[in-house]
Each structure stands twice: as structure tokens, then as C-alpha cells.
Amino acid sequence: MTSALAPAPSKLAAERKKSSERGRRLGSRGGNIAAGIAAWAIGILFVFPVFFMVLTSLHSEVNASTNPPSFFAPLTLDGYREFFGASSGASPWPPLINSATASIISTILVILLAIPAAYALSVKPIKKWTDAMFFFLSTKMLPAVAGLLPLYIIARYLGLLDNINYLLILYTAMNLPIAVWMMRSFLADIPVELFEAAAIDGAGLIRTLRSIIVPIISPGIAATALICFIFAWNELLLANTLTSVIAGTAPVFLTSFVTSQGLFLAKVCAAATIVSLPVIIAGFAAQDKLVQGLSLGAVK
């Protein structure tokens, strides 16, 4: 009688399977929730300094310098009026234009030079291409301050001090090694059969670069260009040493608000907010291409 009432072994196995699947789903859901909470916490941790900078820029100098910070102090635009020259008389537009000129043109030159170089190092590799790649990488091992004196002497000898064209050349040389490394990794993932088919159809090097390579690696080009633009826009050491009034860039203009007389925290935060806007806008505009470019070649 007891054996007749006992559940069949197949039914017990099915129930155990359902129970284990239910447990896995609950565990997976719990893991996703924990990962989401951790992602939000890390995101807030990184965004909070930016939020604090913007909030401080909207406070008066007295409220901005309080310790602990006064989050609920009255808001004002005095810091932005100071930045745009309402009280100091110094216009921020020439430094912003200088930064935009040096950053945009140097980025364009870097991309135009990096694509053929990466093509020669990946698709049609030259002899001892690994040595060439190591040479590119070794140029980033030297601290910028170590080459500052020779660069200053060269600029002084050639009459290029306080000249935006000199900064443009330096920014191009500074970002070119990174761009070549990044572009080579993108080009190395293109199937060789595409180049063979283009050669069979009679396409030359320029046609191959324009019609095949550039459309395929456009996300990588966007990611590389954005990174080079950010590096050039934020560069301070060379601009602060090699420029003065005519070719001064936005970061140099920003440091002029730091003085030993009086309070300056709100003005500096306002200036930093304005100077950061072009990079933030460029990042948001190219965020889809940036994600595609940085993940290009991650999955074989």
C-alpha cells in the first residue's frame, strides 16, 4: 500500500530539476541585482567629483570655501561672470580658440598619419615591425618634463615661443604613438581575404584605404580621435611653458584664476566646468562609436 502511494522516480527527478532551475534563476537574479547596485555605486563615486565641481561653481566664494562644504548655500553665477571677463577684463575666447585649433588639427593629422602607419605594420608588415612598434611605445616612456628644456631651446632658437603652430606639432607627435598602436589593433582584425579581393579587382592602396579600411574601422577611428582630442585639449605642461599671451590655451587660462590673494575656488570650478564642456560634449556625441571602437577586436 505504501509503495503504491509513493511518487514515481521520474516525477521526483522532474521536481528536483525544477527546484534546481528555480534556485539558479533566483541566484542569477540576485547576482544581477548585486552587479547593478555595484555599478551604480561605482558610477556615483566617479560622477560625484564632477557634480561637486559644478555645484561649487554656482556658490559664492565665501560659501565655496567653507569646511565642511555648504551644499545648500544660495546659488549664484558670479563665478561664470568672472570667467567670461565681466570683472577681470580677460576674455576666455582666445585661449578656447587656441585649444580648439591645436586639438582638432593635431587630431586630424594624427589620424591621417596613423592609418597608413598601422596599415604598414599590420596588413602589409614591414621587416622587424615589432621593433618599430616598440620604438613607438618607447617614446611614451620618457616623462614630458624631461624633454621640456630641449623643446624650449628649439622653440626659442626658431622663434616659435608663444606660437600655436608649435603646440600643434608637439601634440601631433605626442599622440601619434598611441594612435598607431590603437589603429594597428583594429586593422589586424580585418580579414586578409578582403584585401586580396580588392587587389584582384585592381584597387590600389589609396582606393583600398578609402573604400575598404576606413568604413570597416570607422568606430576605431572615432575612438582613437576622441582619445587624442582629449589628451591634446587637457595638456597643460607644454602649453604653460611654451606659450604666454598669444598662444595660451584653455588649461593655461584656467590656472590664472589660482592666486595667492583672496578666495578663488568658485571661479576655478566655474572655469573648469566651462573648459570641460567640449570634451564632455564630444564624448556624448561619439559614445556609441567609442564603445564599438574600444570593443573592436575583443571577441575573436
N, C-alpha and C positions, 0 to 999 in steps of 0.2 A: 504493500500500500504506500509506503514511504517513497519507494523508488518510482512509483507512478506519478507522484506529485512533484518530484524533483525536476528542475528545468533541464532541458536538453543541453549537452555540452556546446553545441553550435550557438545556441541562444546566449549562453554565458560568455562565449568568446565575442559575440557581437556587442553585448553590453559593455564588456571591458574595453573593446575598441572604441566605442562611442565615448566612454568615460575618459579614455586617454586622449582622444581628439579634442574633447571639451577642455581638458586640462591644458593641452598645448595651445588652444585658441586663447584661453584666459591668460596663460603665460606670455604669449606673443602680444596680446593686447596690453598687458601690464608693462612689458618691455617697451612697446611703442609709446605709452604714456610717459614712462620714465625718461625715454630718449627725448620726447618732445619738451618735457619740463627742463631737462638739462640744456637743450638747445636754446630755449627761451632765456634761461638764466645766463648762459654764455653771451647771447645776443645783447641782453640788457647790460651786462658787465662791460661790453665793448662800446655800446652806444651811450652809456651814462656820461663819460667824459665829454662827448660832443654835446649832449644835452646841457650839461653843466656850463660848458663854454658859451653856448647860445644864451642861456638864462643869465649868466653873469654879464654878458654884453648888454643886456636890457636893464641892468641896475645902475644906479648912480655909483660914483667912485667910493663914496663913504660906505654904502651898503655892500658893495662888491668886495671890500677889504675886511669885512667883519670875520671874526673867528669865534665860534663856528659860522659857516656860511648862512646868510639870511635868504632862504629860498622864497619867502613870501613877501619880500620887500617890494615897494612900488616900482613899476616898470617905467622906463624912460628910454628915449632914443638918443640921448646925449653922446653916447659912445660912437654911434654911427655918424652923427653930425661932426664929431671930431675927426673921424676917419676921412670923411669926404671934404674936409678942409673948411668947415664953417667957422672954426675958431682959430685953427693953426695956420690957415692960408696955404698949406701944402696940398696940392692936388694928387690923388692916388691914380689918376688915369695914365700918366706916362709910365709909371712902374708896371701897372697892369698890362698896358700895351706891349711893353718890353718883354714881360714874361710870356705873353701870348705869342709874340713874334718868335722868340727864341725856342719856345717849347713846340709850337706847331711845325715850324720849318725844320727844326732838327729832327723831329719825329718822322716827317716825310722823307728826309734824307736817309735816316736810319733804315726805314722800310725799303727804300729803293736800293740801298746798298746791301742789306741783309738777305734779301730774297736771292739774288744771283750768287752770293757767297754761300748761302745754305744749299743752293742747288748744286754747286760745285763740290760741296762737302758731303752730300748725301746721295743724290741721284746719279751724278757723274763724278764719283770721288776722285780727288787728285791723289798723287803719291804722298804717303805719310800724312794723311788727312787728320789722323789722331794727334800728331804733333801740332798741326795748325789749330785744332780745337783747344789743345792745352795752352797754346800761346794766347788765344782769345781769353781763356779763363784766367791765365796768369796776370793779365792786365788789371783784373779786378782785385788782385791780392795786395796791390800797393795802396796804402791809405792815401786819400786825396790830399791830405795836408803835406804828405811827403813830396809831392810834385808841385806844391804851390809856389815855392820860390823860383824854380826854373820857368814855370808858366808866367810868373810876374816879370821876370827878367826878359823873356821873349816878347811879352806884350809891350814892355817899356822900350825895348830896342826897336821894335817895329811900329811904335806909335799906336798901339791898339788898346791902350788902357782906356777904360770907360767907353768901350765900343761894343755894341750889341752883337756885331758880326763875330767877334772873337768868342763870346759866350756861345753863340750858335755852333761854331766849330767844335768847341770843347764839349758841349752837350751831345753832339753827334758822336764824337769819339768815345764819350763816357757810356753811352747806351748801346753802341754798336755790338760789343761782345755779347751782351745779354740777348739782344735781338737775334744774332746769328745762332746762338745756342737754341733759342726757342724755335726759330724758323726751321732749323735743321731737324728737330724732333718732329715737327709737323710734316715736313717733306718726306722724311724717312718712312712714314706710314702710307704714302701713296703707292698703289700697286705699280710695279715696273711695267706691266702689260699696257698701261695707258700711254706711257712714253714710247713704247715700241710701236703701238698703233699709230701714234702721232708721227713718228719717224717714217713709217710705211706710207702714210698719207702725204708725206712731203713737207710736214710742218717744220719750220726752223726753230731755233732756240727762242727767239722773241715771241713767235706765234705760240710756241708751247707754253712759255711762261704766262702769256696774256690769256690764252683761251683754255688752258687745262689746269695749270698750277694755281693761279690766283683764285678762280672760282671755287676750287676744292678747299683751299686752306684759308678762305676769307675769314672764318671765325678765329683762326690762329693769328692772322694779320691784325684783326681788330684787338685781340687780347694783347699782342706784342706792342701795338701802337699805343694802347691805353697805358700800359705799364711804363713805356718810355716817356710818354707825356707827363705822367705823374712824377717820375724821377726828375725830369727837367724842370717842371713847374715848382717843385719843392726844394730844389737845390739852393743852398744858401752860402756855403763856404767860398766857392769860386766867385759868385756874384758879389759877395760882400768885400772881397779882396781886390777884384779886378775892375770893379765899377765904382762910380761915385755919384754923379748927379744925372748925367745924360742917359746912361745905360742901366741905371739902377732898376732892379726887378722888384716884384711884389714882396717876396720874403725880406728883402733888404729894407723896403719901406715899412714893413711891419715892425722890424726891430727898432725903428726910430721912435716908436711910442714908449719904449722902455727907457726911463730916465731915472736919475738919482734924486730928482726934485719932485715931490708931490706924489699923488696916487695915480696909477696908470693901468690897473688890472682890467677895468671895464673897457677902456679904449683898446687895449691889446686883444681882449676877447672879441670885440666888435671887428677889429681889423682881421683877426684870424678867421672869423666866420665868413667875411667877405672874400678873403683870399682863398678859402677852401671851397667856395661855391663852384668855380669852374671844374674842379676835379670831381666833386660830387655829382654835378650835372652830367659830366662825361661818363662817369661810372654808371649812373642810372640809364643813360641813353644807350649804352653798349653792354648792359648787364647780360642780355641773352647771348650775344656774341662772345662775351668774356667767359661765361660758363662753358659754352661749346668749345672755345679755343683752349681753355685750361684743361678740359677733359678730353681733348682730341688726342687719340692715340693711347688713352688709358686702358682701353679694352682691345685686346688683340683678336 
